[in-house]
Structures are given as C-alpha cells and as structure tokens.
C-alpha cells in the first residue's frame, strides 16, 4: 500500500508518528509561507501543512503541482494543531500532518465543479461528470447506505435458510406488462433475447424444482417512461417461498423491515404492520400507496351533493360521478385565493380535474365560500360534520369520476402534506395494501390485463369469478408501502396449470400463443408444482426512502436520465455497419 493511514483515521494518539497519506486535494490556503491542504479520501479529511521549500511549488497550479482535485501523496509527521485551531467538526480536527515530502500522483485541470462547493450544479452537468459528483460526501453516504441495506437483506435471508440463486439475464421476451429491452442474437438470425423485467418465471421454476426458499439481488430492465423514482435498469431483492400463503410472505418481509429500521434508524417497528385492502386504500387515500405519516383522509359527500343546488356537485352526483374532499386543519386563513387558484390549476393540469371547490370554516363553525348560497344551512352542516370540520379549517373538494377524484385528491394530499410539513422529515411509515383487483380493463386494446402479472393467483373465494365477473375478481396480491411509495410488490402464484390457462384465455392469450411464450412454465406446473409465492423489493427505492431523498438517481452510482440516456458514457450510441451485419440487422431512418 502506498499509504499507511486513510485521511479519516488519524487522531491525537497518532501524534509523533511518521505517516503516508494519499488522497484528493479538497482545498489549499496560503498562510504566510506555509500552504495548508485539506486532503480528502472516502474515509474523511486531514489537514496537511506544507512548509518551505515545498510550499512554493505546492502553490504553482499551472505547472500541474497541487491543483484542486489533484491526487497527491504526503509523507510527514502527525502533530497537534495550534492552540485555538482545533476543528471540532472533523474527526481528525485535533491533529495535522506536517509535510516532509509530497508527490503529485495525478494532476487535475480546473474541474467544471468541485465536490465541496455549496451550490450544486445542474443535474445534467453532474451526470456528465459523474466521477466528480460521486466524490461528494452526500453521494458517498447514499452508496454506503445502499451497501448496508443490501448486506442487511442478504444476512437476514441467509439466516432464514434462503438459497441465493442467480437467474439468467438473457431470456425470452414475454410481452405482458412493460416493454422489454431486446438483444439480437448473432448465432440465431432474426431471433432476440430479452433482458429480464424480473426473474419471475425462473423463480417459479426453482420452486417446482424443490428449492423451497430462493433469494437474489437481481438487476432488472424495463423500457418504460421514467419518473423521479424509476429507472430503465434497477435492482430488486427478489424472493420466493414454497408451501406458503400471503401471510407467510408478508410476515417474513415484516421481520426484514423491523431489522432494517432498527439498524439504520435505531427505531423499533411494531409488528404486524398496518394492513388495508386495495378498496379501503383507494377510498380513504385515493391511491394504492398511501402515506400514513399524516391524516387528511378523503371523505365522500356524494349523497349530500346529490341534494344540493350547486351545479358542479349536483351534476357530478347525477351523472354517476363522485364528490369527495379533504380537510386542511387550521388553514382557512393561511391559504390566499391566489394559492387556491394555483392548486386548482395543479389538479386540472396534472390530473384532468374540472376544478377545485372549497369552503372556509368560520369561527362560528359555519362553512363559507363564494358557492355557499347554493347550499342550505342543513347541507352545509352535513358537509362539515362529514369532514369533522372545526373553526379555522379549509375544506377542498373535487367533483368528477372516481378515477379523477382519486388521483387528484391523492396528488393534493401528497403535495400539501409536504408543503404544510405535516410529518417529521425523518419519520417512517410502513404498511401493506392487499386484495388488489386481479384485472383491469385496457380501454385502448379493449381487453382485460393483469394488474400485477398473469401468474398471480386469485383469492380462493373469487376463483369462480374468473369466468363470471372478472372485474370483481380479487388477487392474492400485496404491496409493501413506505412513506407513500410502493417499496415492494408480491403475489401468491398460480400453481395449477388449468387455472393458469383460464387466466391466459381471459387476457386474450390463446392456447397456441400461451404454449409459444410460456410452454416451459405450463410444462413445469404439470410436474408437481407446490403452492408458492413471493415478493420483489425495490432496492433503489428502499435506499432512497431510508436516505430521506426524493430522487432515485441520488442513490444509484451511474443512473440514466429521464430520457434513458447516460450522459457520462453517451449511451445509447450508434454502432458500426459491421456489428449490425453480424447481427443480421440494419437501421431505418424514422
């Protein structure tokens, strides 16, 4: 090793020792003939004092000596800092290294930004020079946290007798759900592999093979439109168990949640975690990933709206729609008309709502708004009672379809919860949402599609609804929700070939197509497939949530942009004609 210690290792007990440090120049300062260098590595920062004659050359950046972010080696003696100069913010703040010799291992030209600067540059610049951005302490902490979380996961499942199995990256395209990333085959002309959206089919095969308990930290790929919490390639903790029901899988994951919270946050999580059905979650919070760190639940006042003279409310109720609202405690005088107008535009633009109605609760408890004249005193009282309104509260309502009221009020609730600081920044909330619909109707393709995936088992009591009433059929599906984000999703799988074929038919996958795409799975189900189920936990999202961040790119070393490009390597890129010819491909200009 070139170095004897790291830049975060030296303390007062090392005073008098000769040491060698290597690292990056964080900053340097000229103090009357001596140069003070803050030398940084992954472990911390040490102050180095370079005296004459080395000090003169240490100041000459143009000669490539010791410019900021240059990599240097320092040999010297550990000394106490001068009286009054101790830096209590640094672990190494009691000492400094008096330089006796230094070498520039690699000079650095003036960087486009420095890891220590207070104001961050734009994200595009950070991603283009990711090797500089990764030197920032915040990025280092995120990736260290990621490493810790993955270790906790691996240790936990190893203790519970799971076997870690790697499944293939090159597989077959099964176009159900998100778009696949396709990989052309050189040795099989006109044929393609697909990068896995998940190891779903392989882990089911492992259960048929008798592996009983499988786990894997798996890289997965989906060619879909991106958001702040999505990437085209992502990492998930994938697990599967045999001879279980959904409670068994959920209990196993709850133990992991409890351990992770204890080790990372020092908090005790009470088990079992709160559970609610999908129907309840949509009714109370408008989303299947509710944030339980605060209240502000959605209340349905459609029956009251159906009797009033306010055309917006009455029209929605008479037309089969809904009128639903939320209560903003103590905000009646805090929200100006301008701010309400901004929120109105927000629900219009982002969720397709027609508008936003509101009432202010006066000191006498009565509701007032410009539309109050369209309601009787009794109706206003009923609305206030439905939302448990108190003087000083502000009530907001959407009158629209069920879907629009769900999305709009869930969006409002999420935004206002953050803006009004209704929860502590480091608060964590964990819950389950269960009993999802088995299917949802695709209006464009005019067919049923699986809400999770086509291998999900229906609830036993809903099995007959596969044929009679698919819309009412519920799935043995369960999502883990952390702070209003889906942190994992799992299901109990279909282990009966006949039921699997029924589901395929309902999804418009005929017998021949099912055989072509999933023949190996259907064959496996004939040969002693046990009841089994599992879950996939989004590792990137777990790290983001436990780090208290709102952008998944902050916890991935080399992420893609929202256009699925890598600004540092400039991927995706063109390939030459020879490569295309070997793959039996040619490009077409669009």
C-alpha positions in Angstrom: 0.0 0.0 0.0 1.2 3.5 -0.8 -0.5 4.9 2.3 -0.1 4.0 5.9 -3.4 5.5 7.0 -6.5 6.9 5.5 -7.5 10.6 5.6 -10.1 9.9 8.2 -8.0 7.7 10.5 -5.5 9.9 12.4 -6.3 11.1 16.0 -4.4 12.6 18.9 -2.9 9.2 19.8 -1.0 9.2 16.5 0.9 12.4 17.3 4.6 12.0 16.7 4.1 9.1 14.2 5.5 9.2 10.6 2.7 8.6 8.2 1.9 8.5 4.5 -1.4 9.7 3.2 -2.9 9.6 -0.3 -6.0 11.5 -1.5 -7.6 14.3 -3.4 -6.9 18.0 -2.7 -10.1 19.4 -1.3 -8.7 22.9 -0.9 -5.5 24.7 -0.2 -4.7 28.0 1.5 -1.5 30.1 1.7 -0.7 31.3 5.2 2.4 33.3 5.4 4.8 31.0 3.6 3.1 27.7 4.5 0.4 26.0 2.4 -2.5 24.3 4.2 -4.0 21.5 2.2 -7.2 19.7 3.1 -6.6 16.2 1.8 -9.7 14.0 1.3 -10.5 10.4 0.6 -13.5 8.2 1.1 -12.9 8.0 4.9 -12.5 11.6 5.8 -10.3 14.7 5.6 -6.9 15.6 7.1 -5.2 19.0 7.2 -1.7 18.9 5.8 0.8 21.7 6.4 3.4 22.2 3.6 6.3 24.4 4.7 9.3 25.8 2.8 10.7 24.9 0.4 7.9 22.6 -0.8 5.3 25.3 -0.1 6.5 27.4 -3.1 6.0 24.5 -5.6 2.7 23.5 -3.9 1.2 26.8 -5.0 2.0 26.5 -8.7 -1.2 25.2 -10.2 -0.1 26.0 -13.8 2.8 23.5 -13.5 0.3 20.8 -12.5 1.5 20.7 -9.0 -1.3 20.7 -6.4 -4.4 21.9 -8.1 -7.8 21.3 -6.6 -8.9 17.6 -7.0 -5.4 16.6 -7.9 -4.3 13.2 -6.4 -1.2 13.6 -4.2 0.9 11.6 -1.8 2.0 13.1 1.5 4.7 11.9 3.9 5.1 13.6 7.2 4.7 13.6 11.0 1.4 13.8 12.8 1.4 17.0 15.0 -1.1 18.6 17.3 -2.9 21.6 15.9 -2.0 25.0 17.3 -4.0 26.2 20.3 -7.4 27.6 19.3 -7.2 25.9 15.9 -8.9 22.6 16.7 -11.7 21.8 14.3 -14.4 20.1 16.3 -16.4 19.4 13.1 -13.8 17.0 11.9 -12.9 13.6 13.4 -9.3 14.5 12.6 -9.7 18.0 13.9 -7.2 17.8 16.7 -4.2 17.0 14.5 -2.5 17.9 11.3 0.3 16.4 9.3 3.5 18.4 8.8 4.6 17.5 5.3 8.2 16.4 4.8 7.7 15.2 1.2 4.8 15.2 -1.3 4.3 13.8 -4.8 1.7 14.7 -7.4 0.4 11.3 -8.4 -2.0 12.8 -11.0 -2.7 16.5 -11.5 -6.2 17.7 -12.2 -7.1 20.6 -14.5 -9.7 23.1 -13.3 -12.8 20.9 -12.8 -16.3 22.0 -14.1 -17.4 21.9 -10.4 -15.9 20.7 -7.2 -17.4 18.2 -4.8 -17.1 20.6 -1.9 -18.9 23.6 -3.5 -22.0 24.7 -1.6 -24.4 25.2 -4.6 -24.8 22.1 -6.6 -24.6 22.5 -10.4 -27.4 21.3 -12.7 -28.1 17.6 -12.7 -27.1 17.2 -16.3 -23.6 18.5 -15.6 -23.4 16.3 -12.5 -24.3 13.2 -14.5 -21.9 14.1 -17.3 -19.0 14.3 -14.8 -20.4 11.6 -12.5 -16.8 10.7 -11.5 -16.6 14.1 -9.8 -20.1 14.1 -8.5 -19.5 10.7 -6.8 -16.8 12.4 -4.7 -19.4 14.5 -2.9 -20.0 13.3 0.7 -23.7 13.1 0.1 -23.3 10.7 -2.8 -20.8 8.6 -0.8 -23.3 8.4 2.1 -26.0 7.3 -0.2 -23.9 4.5 -1.7 -22.7 3.4 1.7 -26.3 3.2 2.9 -27.1 1.2 -0.2 -24.3 -1.2 0.6 -25.6 -1.5 4.2 -29.2 -2.2 3.2 -28.1 -4.9 0.7 -26.0 -6.5 3.4 -28.8 -6.5 5.9 -31.1 -8.1 3.3 -28.5 -10.8 2.4 -27.8 -11.6 6.1 -31.5 -11.7 7.0 -32.5 -14.2 4.3 -29.4 -16.3 4.8 -30.4 -16.6 8.5 -33.8 -17.8 7.3 -32.4 -20.6 5.2 -32.9 -19.0 1.8 -30.6 -20.1 -1.1 -29.1 -17.3 -3.3 -29.5 -18.3 -7.0 -28.5 -16.2 -10.0 -31.1 -16.4 -12.8 -30.3 -15.5 -16.5 -30.0 -12.0 -17.8 -30.6 -13.2 -21.4 -34.1 -14.7 -21.6 -37.2 -14.9 -23.8 -39.5 -11.9 -24.4 -42.8 -12.3 -22.7 -44.7 -9.2 -23.8 -47.1 -8.8 -20.9 -46.7 -5.5 -19.0 -43.9 -3.1 -19.7 -41.9 -3.2 -22.9 -38.8 -5.4 -23.0 -35.3 -4.4 -23.9 -34.4 -6.7 -26.8 -31.0 -8.2 -27.5 -30.4 -9.5 -31.1 -28.7 -12.9 -31.4 -25.7 -13.3 -33.7 -25.9 -17.1 -34.0 -29.7 -17.2 -34.3 -30.7 -14.8 -37.2 -33.8 -12.8 -36.7 -34.1 -14.0 -33.1 -33.9 -11.9 -29.9 -33.2 -12.3 -26.3 -35.0 -10.1 -23.8 -33.4 -8.5 -20.7 -35.5 -9.6 -17.6 -38.2 -7.3 -16.3 -37.9 -9.6 -13.2 -36.8 -13.2 -12.5 -40.5 -14.1 -12.1 -40.7 -17.2 -14.3 -37.3 -18.6 -13.3 -38.0 -18.3 -9.6 -41.3 -20.2 -10.1 -39.3 -22.9 -11.9 -37.0 -23.0 -8.8 -40.0 -23.7 -6.6 -41.1 -26.5 -8.9 -37.5 -27.8 -8.6 -37.9 -28.0 -4.9 -35.5 -25.2 -3.8 -38.2 -24.1 -1.3 -36.7 -20.7 -0.4 -35.0 -18.6 -3.1 -33.5 -15.1 -2.9 -31.5 -12.9 -5.2 -30.3 -9.3 -5.5 -31.3 -9.1 -9.2 -30.7 -6.5 -11.9 -33.9 -5.9 -13.9 -34.8 -3.9 -17.0 -38.0 -2.2 -18.2 -38.3 0.0 -21.3 -40.9 2.4 -19.9 -41.3 6.2 -19.4 -39.3 7.3 -16.5 -40.1 9.3 -13.3 -38.0 10.5 -10.3 -38.4 7.1 -8.7 -37.9 4.9 -11.8 -35.0 3.8 -13.9 -34.8 1.7 -17.1 -32.4 -0.6 -15.2 -33.0 -1.2 -11.5 -32.1 -3.6 -8.7 -34.6 -5.6 -6.7 -34.4 -8.0 -3.8 -36.3 -11.0 -5.3 -37.6 -13.8 -3.1 -39.9 -16.8 -3.4 -41.1 -19.4 -0.9 -43.0 -22.8 -1.2 -45.9 -24.1 0.8 -46.9 -20.6 2.0 -49.9 -18.2 1.9 -49.6 -14.5 1.6 -49.4 -14.0 5.4 -46.3 -16.1 5.5 -44.6 -14.0 2.9 -45.7 -10.7 4.5 -44.5 -11.9 7.9 -41.1 -12.7 6.5 -40.8 -9.3 5.0 -42.0 -7.6 8.2 -39.1 -9.1 10.0 -36.8 -7.5 7.4 -38.5 -4.2 7.8 -38.1 -4.3 11.6 -34.4 -5.2 11.4 -33.6 -2.6 8.8 -35.4 0.2 10.7 -33.6 -0.8 13.9 -30.1 -1.0 12.3 -30.4 2.1 10.2 -32.7 4.4 12.1 -32.5 3.0 15.7 -36.3 2.8 15.8 -38.5 -0.1 16.9 -41.2 -1.1 14.4 -44.2 -2.7 16.0 -45.4 -5.8 14.2 -47.7 -6.7 12.5 -47.6 -3.7 10.2 -50.9 -1.9 9.4 -52.8 -3.6 6.6 -55.7 -2.4 4.5 -57.4 -3.7 1.4 -57.0 -2.0 -2.0 -60.6 -0.9 -1.9 -60.1 0.7 1.5 -56.9 2.4 0.5 -58.5 3.9 -2.6 -61.5 5.1 -0.6 -59.5 6.7 2.2 -56.4 7.9 0.4 -57.1 7.8 -3.4 -54.0 5.7 -4.0 -52.8 2.1 -3.5 -49.6 3.5 -1.9 -50.9 5.7 0.9 -48.6 7.8 3.0 -49.6 7.1 6.6 -47.3 9.7 8.2 -50.2 12.1 8.4 -54.0 12.1 8.2 -56.0 14.3 5.8 -58.1 11.3 4.6 -60.5 11.6 1.7 -64.2 11.8 2.6 -67.1 11.1 0.2 -70.0 13.5 0.3 -71.8 12.4 -2.9 -75.1 11.7 -1.2 -75.2 15.2 0.2 -74.1 16.6 -3.2 -77.0 14.9 -4.9 -79.5 17.0 -2.9 -77.8 20.5 -3.3 -78.3 23.2 -6.0 -74.6 23.7 -6.7 -74.5 22.6 -10.4 -70.9 21.3 -10.2 -71.7 19.0 -7.3 -75.2 18.0 -8.4 -74.1 17.3 -12.0 -71.3 15.0 -10.8 -73.6 13.1 -8.5 -76.5 12.8 -11.0 -74.0 11.7 -13.7 -72.7 8.8 -11.8 -69.6 10.6 -10.5 -68.4 11.4 -7.1 -67.9 14.4 -4.8 -65.0 13.8 -2.4 -62.9 16.1 -0.3 -60.1 16.6 2.3 -59.8 18.8 5.4 -56.8 21.1 5.9 -56.7 21.6 9.6 -56.2 25.3 10.7 -55.5 26.5 7.2 -58.6 28.7 6.5 -56.7 32.0 6.8 -53.4 30.7 5.7 -54.4 30.0 2.1 -54.9 33.0 -0.1 -57.2 33.0 -3.1 -54.1 33.0 -5.3 -52.8 29.9 -3.6 -56.1 28.1 -4.0 -56.1 29.1 -7.7 -52.6 27.6 -8.0 -53.9 24.3 -6.5 -56.9 24.4 -8.9 -54.6 24.7 -11.9 -52.5 21.9 -10.4 -55.4 19.4 -10.2 -56.6 20.5 -13.7 -53.2 20.2 -15.4 -51.8 17.1 -13.7 -55.0 15.0 -13.1 -57.6 16.2 -15.5 -60.0 17.6 -12.9 -62.6 20.2 -13.9 -61.9 22.4 -10.9 -61.5 22.6 -7.2 -64.3 23.7 -4.8 -63.5 24.9 -1.3 -65.1 26.1 1.9 -63.7 28.0 4.8 -64.9 27.1 8.3 -65.7 30.3 10.2 -65.3 31.0 13.9 -68.9 30.0 14.5 -68.3 26.7 12.8 -70.3 27.6 9.7 -69.0 26.9 6.2 -68.5 29.8 3.8 -67.3 30.1 0.2 -68.5 32.0 -2.9 -70.7 29.0 -3.7 -72.3 28.8 -0.2 -75.5 30.3 -1.5 -76.2 27.1 -3.5 -76.5 25.0 -0.3 -79.0 25.0 2.5 -77.8 25.5 6.1 -78.5 21.9 6.8 -76.5 20.7 3.8 -73.5 22.9 4.8 -73.8 21.5 8.3 -73.8 17.9 6.9 -70.7 18.6 4.9 -68.9 20.0 7.9 -69.9 17.0 10.0 -68.8 14.5 7.4 -65.3 16.0 7.3 -65.2 16.7 11.1 -64.6 20.3 10.3 -63.5 22.8 13.1 -63.3 26.6 13.1 -60.2 27.7 11.1 -60.2 24.6 8.8 -60.2 24.7 5.0 -62.1 22.1 3.0 -61.3 21.2 -0.6 -63.4 19.1 -3.0 -63.3 17.5 -6.4 -66.5 16.6 -8.3 -65.6 14.2 -11.1 -65.2 10.5 -11.9 -64.0 8.1 -9.3 -60.6 7.9 -11.0 -60.1 11.7 -11.2 -61.2 12.2 -7.6 -58.8 9.5 -6.5 -55.8 10.8 -8.5 -56.5 14.5 -7.9 -57.1 14.3 -4.1 -54.2 11.8 -3.7 -52.0 14.3 -5.5 -53.2 17.2 -3.4 -52.8 15.3 -0.2 -49.2 14.3 -1.1 -48.3 17.9 -2.1 -49.9 19.6 0.9 -48.5 17.0 3.3 -45.0 18.1 2.3 -45.7 21.8 1.9 -47.5 22.1 5.3 -44.8 19.9 7.0 -47.5 17.5 8.4 -44.8 15.0 9.3 -41.2 15.0 10.6 -38.6 14.8 7.9 -37.1 11.6 9.3 -40.5 9.9 10.0 -41.0 6.4 8.5 -44.3 4.7 7.9 -44.7 1.1 6.8 -47.9 -0.6 5.8 -49.4 -3.3 3.5 -52.1 -3.0 0.8 -53.8 -6.3 0.0 -56.5 -7.8 -2.1 -55.8 -5.9 -5.3 -58.1 -6.4 -8.3 -57.0 -9.3 -10.4 -57.6 -7.5 -13.6 -58.1 -4.0 -15.0 -59.6 -3.1 -18.4 -57.4 -1.6 -21.1 -59.7 0.9 -22.9 -57.3 1.2 -25.9 -56.9 -2.5 -26.5 -60.4 -3.2 -25.3 -59.3 -6.2 -23.2 -58.5 -7.3 -19.7 -54.9 -7.0 -18.5 -53.4 -8.3 -15.3 -53.0 -5.7 -12.6 -49.8 -7.4 -11.3 -48.8 -10.2 -13.8 -50.6 -13.1 -15.4 -49.1 -15.6 -12.9 -51.0 -14.2 -9.9 -53.5 -16.4 -8.1 -57.0 -15.2 -7.4 -58.4 -15.3 -3.9 -59.8 -18.8 -3.3 -63.3 -17.4 -2.8 -63.1 -15.5 -6.1 -62.0 -18.4 -8.2 -65.4 -18.8 -9.8 -65.4 -15.1 -10.8 -62.7 -15.7 -13.4 -65.4 -16.6 -15.8 -68.5 -15.0 -14.3 -67.2 -11.5 -13.3 -63.5 -10.7 -13.9 -63.9 -7.1 -12.7 -64.9 -8.4 -9.2 -62.1 -11.0 -9.0 -59.5 -10.1 -6.4 -55.9 -11.3 -6.4 -53.7 -12.8 -3.7 -51.5 -9.7 -4.1 -49.8 -7.5 -1.6 -47.7 -4.3 -1.8 -45.4 -3.0 0.9 -45.7 0.7 1.2 -43.1 3.0 2.8 -43.9 6.7 3.2 -46.4 6.7 0.3 -44.2 4.8 -2.1 -44.5 1.2 -3.3 -41.4 -0.4 -1.8 -42.2 -3.9 -2.8 -44.9 -6.0 -4.5 -45.7 -9.7 -4.4 -48.3 -12.3 -5.0 -49.2 -15.9 -4.4 -48.7 -17.6 -7.7 -50.9 -19.9 -9.7 -49.6 -23.4 -9.3 -52.3 -25.2 -11.2 -52.0 -25.5 -15.0 -55.7 -25.4 -15.6 -56.2 -22.1 -13.7 -53.2 -20.6 -15.4 -54.7 -21.5 -18.8 -58.0 -19.9 -17.7 -56.2 -16.6 -16.8 -54.3 -16.7 -20.2 -57.6 -17.0 -22.0 -59.2 -14.2 -20.1 -56.2 -12.0 -21.0 -56.6 -12.8 -24.7 -53.7 -15.2 -24.8 -54.9 -18.2 -26.8 -53.7 -21.7 -26.2 -51.1 -21.7 -29.0 -49.7 -18.3 -28.0 -49.5 -19.4 -24.4 -47.6 -22.5 -25.5 -45.2 -20.5 -27.6 -44.4 -18.0 -24.8 -44.9 -19.9 -21.6 -44.7 -23.6 -22.6 -41.9 -24.3 -20.2 -43.9 -22.9 -17.3 -47.1 -24.8 -18.3 -45.0 -28.0 -18.5 -43.4 -27.3 -15.1 -46.8 -26.8 -13.5 -47.7 -30.4 -14.5 -44.8 -31.9 -12.7 -45.5 -31.4 -9.1 -45.6 -27.6 -8.6 -46.1 -26.7 -4.9 -48.2 -23.8 -3.7 -45.7 -20.8 -3.7 -45.5 -17.1 -3.6 -43.0 -14.3 -3.1 -42.2 -10.6 -3.5 -39.8 -8.2 -5.1 -38.5 -5.3 -3.0 -37.1 -2.3 -4.9 -33.6 -1.8 -3.5 -33.1 1.6 -5.2 -36.4 2.8 -3.7 -35.6 1.4 -0.3 -32.3 3.3 -0.2 -34.0 6.5 -1.4 -36.7 6.3 1.3 -34.3 5.4 4.1 -32.0 8.2 3.0 -34.9 10.7 3.0 -34.4 11.6 -0.6 -37.0 12.1 -3.4 -34.9 11.2 -6.5 -33.8 7.7 -7.1 -30.8 8.9 -9.2 -29.2 10.1 -6.0 -28.8 6.5 -4.7 -27.5 4.9 -7.9 -23.9 5.2 -8.9 -24.4 5.6 -12.6 -28.1 6.4 -13.4 -29.8 7.2 -16.6 -31.7 10.5 -17.3 -35.4 10.7 -17.7 -34.8 10.1 -21.4 -32.9 6.8 -20.5 -29.5 8.1 -21.6 -26.2 8.0 -19.8 -24.6 11.5 -20.1 -21.2 10.3 -19.0 -20.7 7.4 -21.5 -23.2 8.9 -24.0 -25.1 5.6 -24.1 -27.1 4.6 -26.1 -24.9 5.2 -29.1 -24.6 4.2 -32.7 -22.8 1.1 -33.7 -20.9 0.5 -36.9 -22.2 -1.3 -40.0 -20.0 -4.4 -39.4 -21.6 -5.0 -36.0 -25.1 -4.7 -37.5 -24.3 -7.1 -40.3 -23.1 -9.7 -37.8 -26.4 -9.4 -36.0 -28.4 -9.6 -39.3 -29.7 -6.1 -38.6 -30.0 -2.8 -40.4 -31.3 0.5 -39.2 -34.2 2.5 -40.7 -34.4 6.3 -40.5 -37.6 7.4 -38.9 
